[in-house]
Amino acid sequence: MSEMTRRTAVKLAAASVAMPYVITRRALGAQAPSNIMRIGCIGTGRRGRELMRPFVHTGLADATPARLAAVCDVDSNRLAEAVQGIAAWHKEKNSEPLADIATHADYRELLARPDIDAVIVSTPEHWHARIGADAARAGKHIYIEKPVTYSLEEGRQLVRVVRESGVVLQVGSQQRSNDAFRSACEAVRNGRVGKLHTIRVQLPKDSGTGLDAPADPPPNLNYDMWAGPTSPRPYTEHRVHPAKGFGRPGWLQIERYCLGMITGWGSHMNDTAQWGHGDDTHSGPVEFEARASFPSRGLFDVHTDYTAEATYADGVKLLQQTGDPAGVRFEGDAGWIWVQRYKAEASDPAMLEEPTEAGAVKLYRSTDHIRNFLECAREGTEPICPVEVGHRSSSVCILTHIAMKLARKLRWDPGAERFVDDDEANAMLDYPHREQWGTV
């Protein structure tokens, strides 16, 4: 275990060691080699590249010294491009030469490295739970893309493993680190809209057709490893990702690997809905009902248009639909607040002013999602979107998807995380994993 991982693990286990840790940091200096957090990135495709660049830049700050030290991908072409990209991004902000970047084709090799303190997980969704759990067991802190897991049962298990391991996990719900979303949710939690009765979520919809033309996988791609926990299907470029460039990959519209916009954008907007309602850390709605279109689109089979209604235990309605722009509207008996990327509006602009009254709710404040993760991993503290919060927000999306498929009202027990008296629905909380990968 590297020095950074060892010290953070000790800090998580016993708060009493916090002062010696701070003294050591000051004595060594912020950029001392043993004080630099070493990051590995698992998945270097479109989203991986989007994440690696700010990790490179943010990691140069004195307060959170870190550097990308290793990358992993099942596509060797993307591995080579990742190394080139990291070198270029490093050069933008630092005149010093970049140390060698280790490359791995199997994420387990990267996790076995004792010099890696934390990992970025930016793979297709069907891999999130397994890699996240393995990283936690290896003692690595984790920045994992949303949705945190593909299935609800995987989410329950990942929460358990992360808690048992004591590592810091940040879900990539970056809207939480934006003032517009925080101020909107804070205003709602402080009663600025009066008694909240309705939350409206609007999401974009998928379109296009996936071409199903089976072919031999290219030599640069380990396609069997890419399929991972899912049962394999014949290779086609639209099933995986573009052979050249970093355009939107086809797997985002194939239900075997992703549930579509309900988790793609829904993980963001339903997270905001949960944050504003106040159930984000432990609960969610107790009833779900949805209708969706699943038109014939070749290889692409996720939903397009949809409408959904969920109800919280306090009677607040969560109404979802496709539409543009993506955003969330909170409605109460005294007015409304609408928030989207990255602005908030209200029926009365004064609703969005910072609360100053005694006893006002003050939500966790972060201005940079990646920096927040690095700081929390370093200090052993809770990030703005920890694993349970990410799981509960993702659950709203997954349960809505199950309601889409069954097209009837479902009752949900947030405590037991099971549908009430509904074996058919409960059977959809997970999927059969390939034997060699087992369960989380």
N, C-alpha and C positions, 0 to 999 in steps of 0.2 A: 504494500500500500504506500502511495507516495506521501511525502511530508504534508502536502496540503490536505489530502484525503484523511490522513491519520489525525491531524489536528482538528479538522472539522468534525470528524466522528466523535472524538473525545469531547468536543464542545457540546455536541448534541446530547451526549450521554450524561454530562455533568456540567451544569451552568457555572459551577464554582471555579472552573478553569478559565473563565473568560478573561480575567485580568492578566494572568501570565501570558495568554495568547496575544493580547494587545501590546504588552510590553515587548514581547518578542518581535512583533511586526515593526514597532518603532525602532528597536535596536538594529534589526537587520536592514531596514530601509524598504520602501514600498516595492522597489524593483529587484530586490534580492532574489536569486534563483529559486530558493526554497519557498518564497512567498508568491510566486507567479502560478496562478491556476492554469493547468494544462487541459485543454479542451479537445475532445474528439467529436467529429461530426459523422453520424450514421445516416446515409442518404444524402447524395449531393446533386439531386436533380433541381427542378425549377424552384421549389420552396427552400431546399437546402442551400442553394446559392443565395437566395434572398436573405437567409438567416446568417450565413457565414460572413458576409460582408460587414454587417453591423457588429457582429461578435469580434471581428478583427479590429474595427475602429474603437468600439467601446472598451475592449480589453487593453488598449494602450493608456487609458486614463490611470493616474496614480492611485486613485481610490480603489480601483478594482483591477489590478494588473493580471492579465490573462493572455493566453495566446493559443491559437489553434495549432495543435501539435500532430494530429492524425485525422485521416479521413477514411471512410469506408463506403463502398458501393458495390453492388453486384454487376455494374456496367463499368468495364475497365476504361472506356472512353471518357466517361464522366469523372472517373477518378483522376485521370490525367488533367482534364479541364479544371477540376477543383483545385489541384495544386497550383496550376497556372493562375487561376483567379485569386487565390489567397496571396500569392506573391505580389500580384498587381495591386491588390487592396492594401497590403502592408506598405508598399512603396508610397502610396498616396499620403500616408500619415506618419511615416517613420523613415528616416534616412539610414538607419542601421540595417544591415543585411538580415534576411529572414533565415532562421534555422530550418533544417530539412523537415519536410512534412512526411510522416510515415503514411503509407497507404495499405489498406486491407480490403480483401474481397469478402471476408466473413466477419460479421460484427463481433462474434465471440472472441476472435483474436484481438480486436481492439479493446474489448472489455477486460481481457486478461492482462493488459499492460499495467504494471504497477505505477507507471509515471503519469497515467491519465486520471485527473480528478473529477471531471464532469463530461457529460456527453450531450450533444444535440441530436434528437431523434426526429428526422424529417423524411421518413419513409412513407409508402402508401399505408393507409389506415389499418389494413388487416395485419400489419406487423407491429403496430404501436404497443399493444399490451405485452407481447412476448419480449420484445427488446427492452421495453421499459422495466419489466419485472427482472429480467436478467441483469440490467444495469444496476438496479437497486440492490440486488443480491451481491453484486460485485463491489458495492460501496461507492458507486459513482453518483454524483449529483446529476439531475436530469432536467433539461429543457426539452419538452416534448410538444410537438405540434398538436393543434386541435384537429378533430375531436380526440380526446385523450385515448379512447379505445374505440374499436369497431362495434363490439357488442356490449350490452349492459353487464352481463356476467363477467366479462373480461375486466370491466371497470371496477366492479366490486373486488375482484381479486387483486388488481393492481393497487387499489387503495390499501388493502391489507399488507401486501408485500412492502410497499413504500413505508408504511407505518412501522412495520417490524424491522426494517433495515435502518431507519433513522436518517435517510438521506433527504436532501431538499429537492423537491420536484416543482417546476414551474410549467404550467400549461400555457401554450402560446396564444392565449386569448388577450391579445395586445390592446384591445379596446379598453381594458381596465386601467391601462397606464396612460389614458388620454383624459384631459380635464373635462371635455364635453360630456363624456359618458359618466365619469365620476360625479360631476356636479349635478347632472340630471337625476342619477340614482339617489344622491344625497338629498336633493330637494324632495323627492318622493318619500324617502324614508323619514323626513322631517315634517311631513304633512302639508307641503306647499300646495299640492293639488287637492287638498281636503281629504276626504275618505276615498281611498283608491278603490275603484270598482272594475276597471278594465285595463288590460295591457294588450296592445296591438303590435304584432311583429310582422314585418314585411320582408320577404326574401326574393332575390332574383330567381329565374328559372333556367333550367338547362335546355339546350336545343341541339340540333344536328343529328347526324347518323354515324354510327360506328361501323366500319367496313370489316366484315368477318371473312378474311381471306387467309386461311391457315398457311403458314410457311415455316421453314426451319429458323430457329432463333439465330440471330447474328452471333459470330464467335466471341464478340466482346461482352455478351450478356449471359450470365448464369440464370437462365429462365426458371429452372426448377427452384433455385434459392429465392428468386423473386416471388414465386407463387407461395412459398413458405407454408403457413398453417392451412391455407385453403387447398381444396382439391384441384389439381392442375387441369388446365384446358389447353387446346392447341394454341400455339403462339400466333399472334398477329400484332403488327405494330400498334394498331388502335387499342389493343388490350393493355398495352404497357405504356410506353412513352415514345415520343418522336426519336427516330434513329439519329437525327441531326437537330441541333438546337434545343431550346428549352421551352417550347410551346406547351400549351395546356395538355396534360396527358389524358389518354382515353380512359384509364382506370377510374377517373373521377366520375364517370357516368356509367359504371358497371357495378351492379349491386353486390357482386361477389367480393369486391374490394372497398366499396364506398356506398353509402346510402343516398348520395346525391346532395342537392342543395340544403336538405333538411339538416344535415350535419355539416356540410361545407360552409355555408353562411349561417345556418341555424345555430351552430355552436357559439358563434359570436353574439347574435342578437338575442337568443334565448338566455345566454349568460347574462346579458344586460337586463333582461326581464327578471331573471332570478335575483340579481343584485338589487334591483330597485324594489322588488317585492319583499326581500329579506329572507328568503328561503335558500339562499345560495350555498350555505355552509353545511346543510344537514337534511334538506327535504325537497319538496316540489309539489306539483299538482296531484290531486287524488282521483281525477277522472280525465279521460282522453277520448276524443272522437275526431275522426278525420276522413276526408274524401280526397282522392288524388287521381290524376291521369297518368297512365302508364302506356303511352302510345307505342306502336311498333316503330323502332328506330334502329333496326339492325342489331349490332352488338351492344348498343347503349340501351339499358333497360331500367334506369332509375326514374323516379317520378319527374313530371314536368310541373304543370299547374297543380296547386293543392289548396285546400282550406282546412283548418283544424280548430277545434275548441277544447280547451282544457280548463279545469276548475280547481282552484286551491281550496284548502279546508276552510278558509275564512270567507269563501264565496267569490273571491276575485276571479274574473275570467281572463284567460290567456287566449287571445284570438290570433291565429296565424293565417297568412295567405301569401301567394306569390304577388310580386309587384316591384315597382322601381320608384324611388331608390330604396335600398335596404335600410331599415331603421326600426326604431321602437317608439311607440307612443303610449304614455301613461295618462290615464283619464280618471279624474276624481270628481267629487261633487262641487269642487271649487275651481276647476280648470284642468288644463292639460299641459304636458311637456312632450315634445318630440325630439329625438336625438338620432343622428346619423353620423357617418364619417365625414368630417369631424366637427360637427356643429350641433348645438342644441337650441331649440326655440320653445317658447312657452306662451300660453294665452296671456300671461302677465310677465314681462321680462324680469320683474323683481323676484319672481319665483326662483330664478337661477343664481341669485346673489348668495355669497358664502354665508352659511348660518353662523350667527354670533350669539344667539340666545343661550342661556344657561341650560345645560343638559342636552344640547343639540347633538344629533347623530353626526359623527365625523367618520367618514369611510376611509379605508386604507388609501393613502396617496402615493402614487408612483408616477414619475414623469418619463420613465424609460424602462420598458419591459425587460430588456436584456440586462441592463445595468442592475435592475432590481434583483434579477436572478443571481447575478454574480455576487452582489453584496450579501444576499441571504445565504448563498452557498458558502461564502467565506465566513460569515458570522454564525451560521447554524440557526437562522431564524426563518419564520414563515414568509414565503413570498406572497405577492398579491393574488396569485391564482394557483393555490396549492392543489394537490391531487384530488381531495374530496370535493372541492368547489368545481374543478373541471369535470369530475365524474357526474356530479349532480346536474350541471348544465347540459352535459352531453346526454344524460339520461332523458331529459325532456325531449330531445331530438329523437333519440332511439325509440322512445315510447310512442311518440307521434307517428313515426314510421310504421311501427307495428299496427297502430290504429288505422293508418292508410291501407295496409295490406288486408286487414280484417274487415274494414268498413263497418264497424259497429262500436258502440260505446264500451269503454273498458274502465274498470275500477282498479285503482292502484294503491298499494300500501307503501308509502315512502320509507317507513321504518323497517319493515321486513324486506323491502325491495322485491315484491312479488305482486302479480295481479291477483285480485280477490276472486276466488272460485272460478278460475279460468285456465284450465290445463293447456288449451290450445295456444293461448297468448303466452303463457309462461314458457312453453316449449320454444318460443321465438326469442327468448332472452339471450341465447347463445347459438352457436352453430358447430357442426362437427369439425374438429381440428384434425389435420393429418397426424397419424400416429407418431411419426418421428419428432413432431413438435409438441404434441400433447397439449395440455392446457397451461395457463399462466401459473 
